[in-house]
Amino acid sequence: MAQDLKERTINLNLKRVFEKPVTKRATGALFVIKESVKKETRATDIRLSNKVNEIVWARGKFNCPRHLTIKVLKMKDYVMVTLPEEKFEEKKKEAPKAPAAKTAPAKVESKKEEPKKEAPAKAKEAPKAKKVKEVKEKAKK
């Protein structure tokens, strides 16, 4: 029966979460959701929608909801958990475009490496020195 599933709405009681330490309730709720969906669908790859995640974390990590109604959608290679009113459309992957005709790389002539000319160090220091002087003048005023 579980393998015939395409779409199903489930009411979850999250009372098991409140047995956990206070600081781990929201993360525990996500774990309970995934475990109950795994038991229902016998799937290993379970993905939660952002809306479900937002509902669990809405009141912070200490005060998660006690009950939650979710909709379980079974796709080809994973299971998606959404809210009942949320509409979910699977993203379609675009076919990769065929690469353009490859042309033979032109022979690159080796260039002689010329030593790089270094800018004088004074030129680099000049703007910094001006800024320092301006800051000191402003501080005096």
N, C-alpha and C positions, 0 to 999 in steps of 0.2 A: 504494500500500500504506500509506503513512504517513497518508493521509486516512481510512482505515478504522479507525484506532486509537480505541478507547474506553478500554481499560485495558491497561497493559503494565508488566512489571517489568524494570528495567535494572540491570546491574552496571557501575558506573563505576570506572575506574582513574584516580585523581587524581594520577598521577605528573607530569603537566605542571605541577601547582601547585608542586612542589618545585624547579622551575627559576626560580621567582620569588624576589625578595628575601624574607628570613625574616619581615620585618614585614608582608608582604602576603599570607601564605599562606592565611589563613582567608577573606579577601575574594576572593582568587583562586579558591579552591575553589568558592565560591558562583557566581562567574562561569563556571567550567568546567561546573558542573552545569547552569546555565541554557543555555549554549551547546550542550551535548550534547542537552538536551531540545529545544531549538529545531531542531537538525538532525534529530532523530528525528521530530518532530511537524509541523514547518513552521509553527509558531505564533509569534506575536510577544508575546502577553501570557502570561507564565509566572509563576506564583505558588508560592512555597515554603511548606510548612507550618512551624509553629513547631518541631516535633520535628526536622525536617531541619536547621533552623538551629541548634538546640541541639546536635545531634550534631557538626556542623562546628565549632562554637565551644567544645565541651566541654573541650578541652585547651588552650584559649587561642588566640591568633592566630598563634603560632609553630608549633604541632604539630597540624595538622589530620590527619584520617584519610587513609590511602593508598588505600583502597578503600571504596566506598559502594554499597549496594543500595537502589534507590529504586523507587517505584511511580508511574507517570505516568497521570493520569486526565484525559481530554479532556472538557471541558464545552462548553456552547454557544458561549461567547465567550472562554474562557480555558483554560489548561492548569494543573492542580494537581499539584505534586510532593509526595509523602508517603513515609513509610516503609512497607514491605510489610505490617507488622502493624498499622499505624494505619488506623482506619476513618474515612472522610471522608464527611460528608453535607453537601450543598449547602444553604446557608441559604435558606429560602423567604422571599421578600419579602411582607409583608402588604399587601393592597390598601388604598390610602388611604381613610380614611373620608370619607363625603360631609359637607361642611360643613353646619352647622346653618342653618336658615332665617335669612337676613339680615334684620335689622330696620333700619328707617330710624333713623339716629342722632338722638337727641333734641337739640333746640337747647340749646346751653349758653349760659347768660347770662354775659356778660363780667363778671368780678369786678374791682372796683377793687383795684389792688395797694396793700396797706398796707405802710408801711415796717416792716421787721423790727426787733423790739426786740433790742438787743444786750445780752448778759449783761455785768455788770460784770467788768472784767479782773481785779480782785482775787479774785473768786470762783474763777476758773480757776487762779490762781497758788497759792491757799491749799493745795490737796492736795499740790502739788509741793513746796512749802516744808516741809510736814510730813514728807514722805518724806525730804527732804534732811536735815532735823534728826535724824530717826531713824537714818539711815545714819551720820551723824557721831557720834552717841551710841554706836552699836554699835562704831564704829572706835576710840573712846576706851577702851572696856572691853577 
